[in-house]
């Protein structure tokens, strides 16, 4: 989502915190980050709600939202400071892998070779490598995204509301919300075609008034929701990371976090022994280090989609009882927050 990414906070046990990793890289856009103080979870057409708070978890924030442009600018600035060469506007046309190096042929006619190729482009280039394949699950949903404003201050609260067609989320970004509204494709097309006033009215009906009255939507876009994962994140002299390795449903906000953990694990391997960059034992160690986290993160996200979107498996009252239990039992609520913050257990 271009309007803003969510970075879940992570302290204590488990993978290193995503914010701390960006801090370590001196690429954390602190002035543009909005902390999430609480997450309100509910469902439409049924009982049950729960509230997760950073204070109950003993954290400064449950997560952060960062505008895409701000994060991109911070990373680009840091690369320039480090003297890293960046080429833009030249697409990858072919990949040649050899025991000594990986070579890219660019649309400009140039070639670039290195001992280690890292593919982090969403997966288009990985498909050019023999033996690399993707498993895909189409959820039959579209995500409508855009910046939306209400007549109330958000006070750092995020909302996740589950509807029969999928989740509807509001994430605090600056002085507004980033909207992620899931719908079946036909309904998504109808919503995108509505004038702003009619769209806001439909949003108000679907979400309710817990965030206030919706008063403006600045722009709208949509994209299909699919689960896509690579059969192996490594090949000869190649590592596949981020959305190129796994593209997830946004229901748990884990896609970017998994990608950052991919990058951090790969960087740790390179830092430990730069001389083995791209060699088989280094790539095998990276694959094994990431296998459990990636597999469980994918399974956890897919389970949430099934639980909260498929009324055939779990009826509305069943989800309502679960949400009520989370709200009434602090240990259960802390466990839910732990999974929302850290992702699946490792």
DAKATA-V577251 format. One record per residue. N is the residue number from 1. RES is the residue in three letters. OMEGA is omega in degrees with one decimal (none if undefined). NEAR is the number of other C-alpha atoms within 8 Angstrom. D_CENTER is the distance of its C-alpha to the mean C-alpha in Angstrom with 1 decimal. Layout:
[[N,RES,OMEGA,NEAR,D_CENTER] [N,RES,OMEGA,NEAR,D_CENTER]]
This chain:
[[1,UNK,-176.1,6,8.6] [2,UNK,-177.0,7,11.4] [3,UNK,-179.2,10,12.6] [4,UNK,176.1,11,10.2] [5,UNK,176.0,11,6.9] [6,UNK,175.1,10,6.7] [7,UNK,178.9,13,7.9] [8,UNK,177.1,15,9.4] [9,UNK,-178.3,13,13.0] [10,UNK,179.7,11,14.8] [11,UNK,172.5,8,18.6] [12,UNK,-175.9,4,21.3] [13,UNK,175.9,4,20.8] [14,UNK,-177.0,9,17.9] [15,UNK,178.8,7,15.7] [16,UNK,-176.7,9,16.4] [17,UNK,-180.0,10,14.6] [18,UNK,177.5,13,11.8] [19,UNK,-178.9,9,13.9] [20,UNK,177.0,8,17.0] [21,UNK,178.7,10,16.0] [22,UNK,173.4,10,15.6] [23,UNK,179.9,9,18.8] [24,UNK,178.8,7,20.5] [25,UNK,-177.0,8,19.7] [26,UNK,-178.5,7,21.1] [27,UNK,177.7,12,18.1] [28,UNK,-178.6,10,16.8] [29,UNK,-170.4,10,17.5] [30,UNK,-177.1,5,19.0] [31,UNK,-177.7,4,20.9] [32,UNK,-176.4,9,17.9] [33,UNK,176.9,12,15.6] [34,UNK,179.5,11,16.0] [35,UNK,175.4,11,16.1] [36,UNK,-177.4,15,15.3] [37,UNK,-178.2,15,18.6] [38,UNK,177.1,13,18.2] [39,UNK,178.5,12,16.4] [40,UNK,-176.5,12,18.7] [41,UNK,-179.9,12,18.2] [42,UNK,175.7,12,20.7] [43,UNK,178.9,12,21.7] [44,UNK,175.4,10,23.7] [45,UNK,179.9,6,27.2] [46,UNK,-177.9,8,27.5] [47,UNK,173.6,11,28.1] [48,UNK,173.2,12,25.9] [49,UNK,174.6,12,23.5] [50,UNK,-177.4,12,22.2] [51,UNK,175.4,9,21.2] [52,UNK,-178.7,11,19.2] [53,UNK,177.6,10,20.3] [54,UNK,-178.2,13,19.8] [55,UNK,179.1,9,23.6] [56,UNK,179.3,8,23.9] [57,UNK,-177.7,8,21.5] [58,UNK,-178.0,6,23.5] [59,UNK,174.7,9,20.6] [60,UNK,179.3,7,20.6] [61,UNK,174.3,12,17.2] [62,UNK,-180.0,14,14.7] [63,UNK,179.7,12,12.0] [64,UNK,168.0,13,11.9] [65,UNK,-177.7,15,10.8] [66,UNK,176.1,15,11.7] [67,UNK,-177.6,13,13.0] [68,UNK,-177.1,11,11.9] [69,UNK,-179.1,7,15.6] [70,UNK,178.5,10,16.3] [71,UNK,178.2,12,13.9] [72,UNK,179.9,8,15.3] [73,UNK,179.9,8,18.7] [74,UNK,178.8,11,18.5] [75,UNK,179.1,9,17.5] [76,UNK,178.1,8,20.2] [77,UNK,-178.5,9,22.7] [78,UNK,177.0,11,22.3] [79,UNK,178.4,10,22.7] [80,UNK,178.9,9,25.8] [81,UNK,-178.6,7,27.2] [82,UNK,179.5,6,26.9] [83,UNK,178.7,6,28.7] [84,UNK,179.6,7,26.1] [85,UNK,178.6,6,27.0] [86,UNK,177.0,4,24.5] [87,UNK,-179.6,5,25.5] [88,UNK,175.1,4,24.1] [89,UNK,178.1,4,25.2] [90,UNK,-177.5,8,26.3] [91,UNK,176.6,7,24.5] [92,UNK,-179.5,10,24.7] [93,UNK,-179.0,8,27.5] [94,UNK,177.9,8,28.2] [95,UNK,176.9,12,27.4] [96,UNK,-178.0,7,30.3] [97,UNK,177.8,9,29.9] [98,UNK,-178.7,8,32.9] [99,UNK,-176.5,6,33.7] [100,UNK,-174.1,6,34.2] [101,UNK,171.4,11,31.4] [102,UNK,-177.1,16,28.7] [103,UNK,175.6,11,29.7] [104,UNK,168.7,12,27.9] [105,UNK,-174.4,12,30.0] [106,UNK,-179.4,13,28.7] [107,UNK,177.9,9,29.7] [108,UNK,-176.6,6,31.9] [109,UNK,179.9,6,34.0] [110,UNK,173.4,7,33.1] [111,UNK,177.6,8,32.0] [112,UNK,-178.5,8,30.0] [113,UNK,178.4,8,30.4] [114,UNK,177.2,8,28.9] [115,UNK,-180.0,11,29.2] [116,UNK,174.1,11,25.4] [117,UNK,176.9,10,23.1] [118,UNK,-179.6,8,19.3] [119,UNK,-178.8,12,17.5] [120,UNK,-173.9,10,14.1] [121,UNK,-178.9,8,14.6] [122,UNK,174.0,9,12.5] [123,UNK,-176.5,11,15.4] [124,UNK,-177.8,8,18.4] [125,UNK,-179.5,10,20.4] [126,UNK,-179.0,10,19.8] [127,UNK,179.0,9,21.7] [128,UNK,-175.8,9,24.7] [129,UNK,177.9,8,25.2] [130,UNK,178.6,5,27.6] [131,UNK,178.3,4,26.5] [132,UNK,179.3,12,22.7] [133,UNK,-177.8,7,21.6] [134,UNK,169.1,8,18.6] [135,UNK,-174.8,8,18.5] [136,UNK,175.6,8,17.0] [137,UNK,-179.7,7,16.8] [138,UNK,-179.6,8,17.1] [139,UNK,-179.1,7,16.4] [140,UNK,-177.8,9,18.8] [141,UNK,171.9,13,16.6] [142,UNK,174.1,13,15.6] [143,UNK,174.2,13,13.2] [144,UNK,-176.2,15,15.3] [145,UNK,177.2,13,13.7] [146,UNK,176.2,13,15.9] [147,UNK,-177.5,13,17.2] [148,UNK,-178.9,13,19.6] [149,UNK,175.6,10,22.3] [150,UNK,-179.7,12,24.4] [151,UNK,176.2,8,27.8] [152,UNK,172.4,7,26.5] [153,UNK,-176.2,7,24.8] [154,UNK,177.9,11,21.4] [155,UNK,176.7,5,22.4] [156,UNK,-178.4,10,18.9] [157,UNK,172.5,12,18.3] [158,UNK,179.9,14,15.2] [159,UNK,171.1,11,16.0] [160,UNK,-178.0,12,14.8] [161,UNK,-176.6,12,17.6] [162,UNK,-179.2,13,18.0] [163,UNK,179.4,13,20.3] [164,UNK,-179.8,9,22.1] [165,UNK,-179.2,9,20.0] [166,UNK,-176.3,13,16.6] [167,UNK,175.1,14,14.6] [168,UNK,-174.3,14,15.2] [169,UNK,171.0,11,13.2] [170,UNK,180.0,11,14.4] [171,UNK,-179.6,11,12.7] [172,UNK,178.0,16,15.4] [173,UNK,-177.8,13,15.3] [174,UNK,-179.2,8,18.7] [175,UNK,-179.4,7,21.4] [176,UNK,175.7,12,19.5] [177,UNK,165.0,13,16.6] [178,UNK,-178.1,14,13.6] [179,UNK,169.1,13,14.2] [180,UNK,-174.5,12,12.1] [181,UNK,-178.0,11,15.0] [182,UNK,179.3,13,15.0] [183,UNK,173.5,13,18.4] [184,UNK,-173.1,10,20.4] [185,UNK,-178.4,9,21.1] [186,UNK,179.6,7,24.6] [187,UNK,178.8,8,23.7] [188,UNK,178.5,14,20.9] [189,UNK,178.1,8,23.6] [190,UNK,-177.9,8,25.9] [191,UNK,179.6,8,23.6] [192,UNK,-178.3,10,22.9] [193,UNK,-177.1,6,26.6] [194,UNK,168.3,9,27.6] [195,UNK,-175.7,6,29.1] [196,UNK,-176.7,8,27.1] [197,UNK,179.6,7,29.5] [198,UNK,177.7,8,29.2] [199,UNK,179.4,11,25.4] [200,UNK,177.6,12,25.3] [201,UNK,178.2,9,28.0] [202,UNK,177.5,8,26.0] [203,UNK,179.0,9,22.9] [204,UNK,179.9,11,25.3] [205,UNK,-177.7,7,26.8] [206,UNK,-173.2,8,23.6] [207,UNK,-174.2,10,22.1] [208,UNK,-172.8,7,25.4] [209,UNK,-175.7,7,26.6] [210,UNK,177.0,5,24.8] [211,UNK,-176.9,8,23.1] [212,UNK,-179.8,8,26.3] [213,UNK,178.9,9,27.3] [214,UNK,-173.2,12,25.1] [215,UNK,-179.1,9,27.1] [216,UNK,170.9,9,25.1] [217,UNK,-170.8,11,22.4] [218,UNK,178.7,7,22.2] [219,UNK,-179.8,6,20.7] [220,UNK,174.5,10,19.0] [221,UNK,178.7,8,17.1] [222,UNK,175.8,9,15.7] [223,UNK,-179.4,7,14.0] [224,UNK,179.2,8,14.5] [225,UNK,-179.1,12,12.2] [226,UNK,169.5,12,12.7] [227,UNK,-177.3,13,12.0] [228,UNK,-179.1,12,13.0] [229,UNK,-177.2,11,14.0] [230,UNK,-179.3,12,16.6] [231,UNK,174.7,8,19.9] [232,UNK,-178.2,8,20.1] [233,UNK,179.2,10,18.0] [234,UNK,172.6,11,21.3] [235,UNK,-179.8,8,24.4] [236,UNK,178.7,10,27.5] [237,UNK,-172.6,18,26.7] [238,UNK,170.1,13,23.0] [239,UNK,-179.9,12,19.6] [240,UNK,-171.7,12,16.5] [241,UNK,174.5,14,13.2] [242,UNK,-178.6,16,9.5] [243,UNK,174.0,14,8.8] [244,UNK,179.4,16,12.6] [245,UNK,179.7,14,12.7] [246,UNK,175.5,14,10.2] [247,UNK,-171.2,13,8.2] [248,UNK,168.6,13,7.0] [249,UNK,-176.3,12,7.9] [250,UNK,-172.5,7,5.8] [251,UNK,-177.2,8,8.7] [252,UNK,178.1,9,7.7] [253,UNK,-173.7,11,4.5] [254,UNK,-174.5,12,4.3] [255,UNK,-179.5,13,2.8] [256,UNK,-178.2,12,3.7] [257,UNK,176.0,11,6.1] [258,UNK,179.3,12,7.5] [259,UNK,178.2,11,8.1] [260,UNK,177.1,10,9.8] [261,UNK,172.6,11,11.7] [262,UNK,-177.0,11,12.8] [263,UNK,-178.8,10,14.1] [264,UNK,179.9,9,15.7] [265,UNK,178.6,11,17.4] [266,UNK,178.4,9,18.7] [267,UNK,178.2,8,20.0] [268,UNK,178.9,8,21.7] [269,UNK,-179.5,11,23.5] [270,UNK,179.8,10,24.7] [271,UNK,-178.2,7,25.8] [272,UNK,-178.9,6,27.7] [273,UNK,-177.7,8,29.7] [274,UNK,-175.8,8,29.3] [275,UNK,-178.3,4,32.2] [276,UNK,-178.9,9,30.4] [277,UNK,176.4,10,27.6] [278,UNK,179.6,12,26.9] [279,UNK,-170.8,9,29.5] [280,UNK,-177.2,8,29.1] [281,UNK,177.8,7,29.3] [282,UNK,-179.3,11,26.6] [283,UNK,176.8,13,24.2] [284,UNK,178.8,9,25.2] [285,UNK,177.2,8,24.6] [286,UNK,-179.3,11,21.0] [287,UNK,-178.8,11,20.4] [288,UNK,179.8,8,21.9] [289,UNK,-175.6,8,20.0] [290,UNK,-171.5,10,16.6] [291,UNK,-173.4,8,17.9] [292,UNK,-178.3,9,17.8] [293,UNK,-178.5,11,14.4] [294,UNK,-178.5,10,12.7] [295,UNK,-178.4,8,15.1] [296,UNK,176.3,11,14.7] [297,UNK,177.0,12,10.9] [298,UNK,-178.2,10,11.3] [299,UNK,-179.6,8,14.4] [300,UNK,179.8,10,13.1] [301,UNK,-179.8,13,10.4] [302,UNK,177.9,10,13.2] [303,UNK,179.7,8,15.7] [304,UNK,178.2,10,14.2] [305,UNK,-179.2,12,14.3] [306,UNK,-176.4,9,17.8] [307,UNK,-172.2,11,19.0] [308,UNK,-179.9,14,18.1] [309,UNK,-174.6,12,18.6] [310,UNK,-178.9,10,21.7] [311,UNK,178.2,10,24.7] [312,UNK,-177.0,5,27.0] [313,UNK,-178.3,7,25.7] [314,UNK,-178.2,10,25.3] [315,UNK,-177.4,8,27.3] [316,UNK,-177.7,10,26.5] [317,UNK,178.1,8,28.9] [318,UNK,176.7,8,27.3] [319,UNK,178.3,12,23.9] [320,UNK,177.3,13,25.9] [321,UNK,179.6,10,27.7] [322,UNK,179.2,9,24.6] [323,UNK,177.9,13,23.2] [324,UNK,178.6,12,26.8] [325,UNK,177.0,9,27.1] [326,UNK,-177.2,12,24.0] [327,UNK,-175.8,11,25.5] [328,UNK,-175.0,6,28.9] [329,UNK,-179.1,8,28.2] [330,UNK,178.6,8,26.7] [331,UNK,178.0,6,26.1] [332,UNK,179.1,9,24.1] [333,UNK,178.2,12,22.1] [334,UNK,177.7,11,21.5] [335,UNK,177.8,8,20.4] [336,UNK,178.7,9,17.8] [337,UNK,178.7,10,16.6] [338,UNK,180.0,9,16.6] [339,UNK,178.7,10,14.3] [340,UNK,-178.1,10,11.8] [341,UNK,-173.3,11,12.1] [342,UNK,-171.3,12,12.5] [343,UNK,-178.8,11,10.9] [344,UNK,179.8,9,13.7] [345,UNK,177.9,8,17.0] [346,UNK,none,6,18.0]]
